[in-house]
Amino acid sequence: MQARSEKASRKSSAAGVAPLSDCTCFAIRAAMRNVTQFYDEALSSSGLRITQYSILTRVFERGGLTMNELADLLVMDRTTLTHNLRPLQQQGFLELAVGDEDRRQRRVMLTPAGDEARLAARELWKVAQERFDAKVGADHARALRSALLAVAHTDLGVSRD
């Protein structure tokens, strides 16, 4: 397998094309899939996936957010956010309320059942955090989080609508 990979890399380089392993997006997406699977498995007994836990936690931390505010915090477009909110609403964990200032806006609110689900998953998430830090190294994990958050909040000139 190694020889095949090296051969493909030489062929790409010879053709003037950088190997996929040099692609930042590929590396981030591969790491994201691996880490997401790790956290999803760790939270599985709670019935939540890491994306759902993250949404519940953000809404809890901010005490209700407009759809746009939540999408911005999660670095997610509104269509994807709506898709992710639907099962949480169906389970009674979140509800949408009419906006205070603009009745066309919807505020995402955590329900008591949603807070219970968040708290149950939080303990599993803490264990996963500790396991991740132990596997990667606490200092490396902290630096990784810092670098990734900086990238997530860098304006790369893309529209999220």
C-alpha positions in Angstrom: 0.0 0.0 0.0 2.8 2.4 0.9 4.5 1.8 -2.5 1.2 2.6 -4.3 0.8 5.8 -2.3 4.3 6.9 -3.0 3.8 6.1 -6.7 0.6 8.1 -6.8 2.3 11.0 -5.0 5.2 11.0 -7.5 2.7 10.8 -10.4 0.8 13.8 -9.0 4.0 15.8 -8.4 5.2 15.0 -11.9 2.0 16.2 -13.4 2.3 19.5 -11.5 -0.6 18.5 -9.1 0.0 18.6 -5.3 -0.9 15.3 -3.6 -4.2 15.3 -1.7 -2.2 14.9 1.5 -1.0 18.5 1.0 -4.6 19.8 0.9 -5.6 21.6 4.1 -9.3 21.0 3.5 -8.7 17.2 3.0 -6.7 17.1 6.3 -9.3 19.0 8.3 -12.2 17.0 6.9 -10.4 13.7 7.6 -9.7 14.8 11.2 -13.3 16.1 11.5 -14.7 12.7 10.5 -12.5 10.8 12.9 -13.1 13.1 15.8 -16.9 13.3 15.1 -17.1 9.5 15.1 -15.2 9.4 18.4 -17.5 11.9 20.1 -20.7 10.4 18.6 -19.7 7.0 19.9 -18.9 8.4 23.3 -22.3 10.1 23.5 -24.3 7.3 22.0 -25.9 6.1 25.2 -27.4 9.6 25.7 -29.2 9.4 22.4 -27.5 12.6 21.2 -24.9 13.0 18.5 -22.1 15.6 19.1 -23.7 18.1 16.7 -26.9 17.9 18.7 -25.1 18.2 22.0 -23.3 21.3 20.7 -26.5 22.9 19.6 -28.2 22.3 23.0 -25.1 23.6 24.8 -24.9 26.8 22.7 -28.5 27.5 23.3 -28.1 26.9 27.0 -25.0 29.1 27.3 -26.7 32.0 25.5 -30.3 31.6 26.8 -32.0 31.5 23.5 -30.8 32.8 20.1 -32.2 33.8 16.8 -31.7 31.3 14.0 -29.1 33.6 12.5 -27.2 34.1 15.7 -27.1 30.3 16.3 -26.0 29.6 12.7 -23.2 32.2 13.1 -22.0 30.7 16.4 -22.0 27.2 14.9 -20.4 28.4 11.7 -23.3 26.7 9.8 -25.6 27.9 7.1 -29.3 28.2 8.0 -30.4 25.3 5.9 -28.1 22.9 7.6 -29.0 24.4 11.0 -32.7 23.9 10.3 -32.0 20.3 9.3 -30.2 19.8 12.6 -32.8 21.5 14.7 -35.7 19.4 13.4 -35.0 16.2 15.4 -34.3 18.2 18.5 -37.7 19.9 18.2 -39.4 16.7 17.5 -37.9 15.2 20.7 -39.1 18.2 22.6 -35.6 19.4 23.4 -35.9 22.8 21.6 -38.7 25.1 20.6 -39.0 28.0 18.3 -40.5 31.2 19.8 -41.5 34.3 18.0 -38.8 37.0 18.2 -39.2 39.8 20.7 -38.3 42.7 18.4 -39.2 41.2 15.0 -42.2 38.8 14.9 -40.7 37.3 11.7 -37.7 36.1 13.6 -37.6 32.8 15.4 -35.7 32.4 18.7 -34.4 28.9 19.5 -35.2 28.1 23.1 -34.0 25.1 25.3 -36.9 23.2 26.9 -36.6 21.5 30.4 -36.4 18.2 28.6 -33.6 19.6 26.4 -31.7 20.7 29.4 -32.0 17.3 31.0 -30.7 15.6 27.7 -27.8 18.1 27.7 -26.9 17.4 31.3 -26.9 13.7 30.7 -24.8 14.0 27.6 -22.5 16.4 29.3 -21.0 13.8 31.6 -20.3 11.5 28.6 -18.8 14.5 26.8 -16.5 15.2 29.8 -15.2 11.6 29.7 -14.7 11.9 25.9 -12.8 15.2 26.3 -10.5 13.5 28.9 -9.9 10.5 26.6 -9.2 12.7 23.6 -6.7 14.8 25.6 -5.0 11.7 26.8 -4.7 10.2 23.3 -3.5 13.4 21.6 -1.8 15.0 24.6 -3.4 17.8 26.6 -1.0 20.5 25.4 -1.4 19.4 21.8 -5.2 19.2 22.1 -5.4 22.7 23.6 -3.2 24.1 20.8 -5.3 22.3 18.2 -8.6 23.7 19.6 -7.1 27.2 19.6 -5.8 26.9 16.0 -9.1 25.4 14.7 -11.2 28.1 16.4 -9.0 30.8 14.9 -9.6 29.2 11.4 -13.3 28.8 12.1 -13.6 32.6 12.8 -11.4 33.7 10.0 -13.3 35.5 7.2 -12.4 33.4 4.2 -14.9 35.4 2.1 -17.6 32.8 1.8 -21.4 33.3 2.2 -23.2 31.1 4.7 -26.7 31.8 3.4 
